[in-house]
Amino acid sequence: QADALHRSRMIRFKDRSQWVPDHKRQECRNCQEPFGFFRRRHHCRLCGDIFCEPCSNDRVVINKGTPERACKGCYKGLLQYVPTQRRKRNASSRAIP
């Protein structure tokens, strides 16, 4: 039972097949600014939704992998699992290990 609880709390990146398709969003999910030539679409690797660059410019590292894009909401949600000392040490890189 403890193992099942641990697995249910594991943080994983969404597979590309689980991402919201580009044509489903004409504007950023967070700030509602319309996408266009200068405002490009970016997928949050945690929730799979689509955001503009300023609303998805944080990075998250899982299992010592490559830093991946995260939206503001997902990034803030993950901060509760990161010890305060580690947050301070990694504040300049903007990536949660």
Kinemage of the C-alpha trace (Angstrom):
@kinemage 1
@onewidth
@group {chain A} dominant
@subgroup {mainchain}
@vectorlist {calphas} color= white
{ca gln a 1} P 0.000 0.000 0.000
{ca ala a 2} L 2.851 2.415 0.741
{ca asp a 3} L 4.305 1.665 -2.703
{ca ala a 4} L 0.953 2.473 -4.359
{ca leu a 5} L 0.807 5.751 -2.455
{ca his a 6} L 4.336 6.608 -3.561
{ca arg a 7} L 3.477 5.900 -7.219
{ca ser a 8} L 0.328 8.034 -7.063
{ca arg a 9} L 2.440 11.005 -5.899
{ca met a 10} L 5.127 10.644 -8.546
{ca ile a 11} L 5.513 13.646 -10.784
{ca arg a 12} L 5.731 12.867 -14.463
{ca phe a 13} L 5.894 14.836 -17.665
{ca lys a 14} L 2.974 14.432 -20.045
{ca asp a 15} L 3.655 12.542 -23.229
{ca arg a 16} L 3.206 14.604 -26.420
{ca ser a 17} L 0.110 12.527 -27.197
{ca gln a 18} L -1.476 13.957 -24.020
{ca trp a 19} L -0.768 17.599 -24.853
{ca val a 20} L -3.615 19.942 -25.831
{ca pro a 21} L -3.527 20.197 -29.656
{ca asp a 22} L -2.312 23.582 -30.950
{ca his a 23} L -5.559 24.283 -32.818
{ca lys a 24} L -7.562 24.061 -29.557
{ca arg a 25} L -6.026 27.247 -28.118
{ca gln a 26} L -6.069 30.609 -29.868
{ca glu a 27} L -4.856 32.401 -26.732
{ca cys a 28} L -2.665 31.710 -23.710
{ca arg a 29} L -4.428 29.616 -21.087
{ca asn a 30} L -3.073 31.883 -18.334
{ca cys a 31} L -3.062 35.510 -19.559
{ca gln a 32} L -5.551 35.105 -22.454
{ca glu a 33} L -3.303 37.037 -24.851
{ca pro a 34} L -3.858 35.848 -28.453
{ca phe a 35} L -1.174 33.794 -30.172
{ca gly a 36} L 0.357 35.180 -33.334
{ca phe a 37} L 3.623 35.779 -35.124
{ca phe a 38} L 5.348 37.279 -32.062
{ca arg a 39} L 3.441 35.398 -29.318
{ca arg a 40} L 4.112 31.706 -29.863
{ca arg a 41} L 2.517 28.631 -28.308
{ca his a 42} L 4.436 26.582 -25.717
{ca his a 43} L 3.235 23.402 -24.000
{ca cys a 44} L 3.666 22.915 -20.275
{ca arg a 45} L 5.302 19.494 -19.910
{ca leu a 46} L 3.393 18.840 -16.680
{ca cys a 47} L -0.234 19.699 -17.502
{ca gly a 48} L 0.027 19.615 -21.310
{ca asp a 49} L -1.847 22.876 -21.836
{ca ile a 50} L -0.684 25.755 -24.041
{ca phe a 51} L 0.804 29.022 -22.800
{ca cys a 52} L 2.780 31.989 -24.093
{ca glu a 53} L 6.495 32.197 -23.252
{ca pro a 54} L 6.173 34.573 -20.262
{ca cys a 55} L 3.514 32.302 -18.709
{ca ser a 56} L 5.598 29.142 -19.206
{ca asn a 57} L 9.202 30.218 -18.734
{ca asp a 58} L 9.948 28.133 -15.627
{ca arg a 59} L 11.787 24.806 -15.864
{ca val a 60} L 11.442 21.556 -13.941
{ca val a 61} L 13.912 18.677 -13.718
{ca ile a 62} L 12.648 15.180 -12.898
{ca asn a 63} L 15.070 12.380 -11.997
{ca lys a 64} L 18.140 14.389 -13.023
{ca gly a 65} L 16.821 14.694 -16.571
{ca thr a 66} L 16.703 17.645 -18.923
{ca pro a 67} L 15.023 20.832 -17.656
{ca glu a 68} L 11.539 20.964 -19.191
{ca arg a 69} L 9.078 23.841 -19.585
{ca ala a 70} L 6.421 24.382 -16.908
{ca cys a 71} L 3.562 26.859 -16.693
{ca lys a 72} L 3.301 29.206 -13.707
{ca gly a 73} L 0.513 27.152 -12.076
{ca cys a 74} L 2.332 23.820 -12.276
{ca tyr a 75} L 5.610 25.386 -11.159
{ca lys a 76} L 3.989 26.954 -8.094
{ca gly a 77} L 2.229 23.677 -7.329
{ca leu a 78} L 5.552 21.823 -7.314
{ca leu a 79} L 7.211 24.313 -4.961
{ca gln a 80} L 5.323 22.787 -2.030
{ca tyr a 81} L 7.368 19.591 -2.489
{ca val a 82} L 10.774 21.311 -2.614
{ca pro a 83} L 12.554 22.012 0.694
{ca thr a 84} L 13.097 25.731 1.360
{ca gln a 85} L 16.914 25.449 1.366
{ca arg a 86} L 16.901 23.790 -2.052
{ca arg a 87} L 14.591 26.510 -3.425
{ca lys a 88} L 17.030 29.237 -2.354
{ca arg a 89} L 20.013 27.396 -3.838
{ca asn a 90} L 18.271 26.948 -7.204
{ca ala a 91} L 16.496 30.315 -7.387
{ca ser a 92} L 18.915 31.740 -9.917
{ca ser a 93} L 18.434 28.864 -12.380
{ca arg a 94} L 14.619 28.880 -12.146
{ca ala a 95} L 14.600 25.077 -12.373
{ca ile a 96} L 13.202 22.801 -9.701
{ca pro a 97} L 15.342 19.667 -9.358
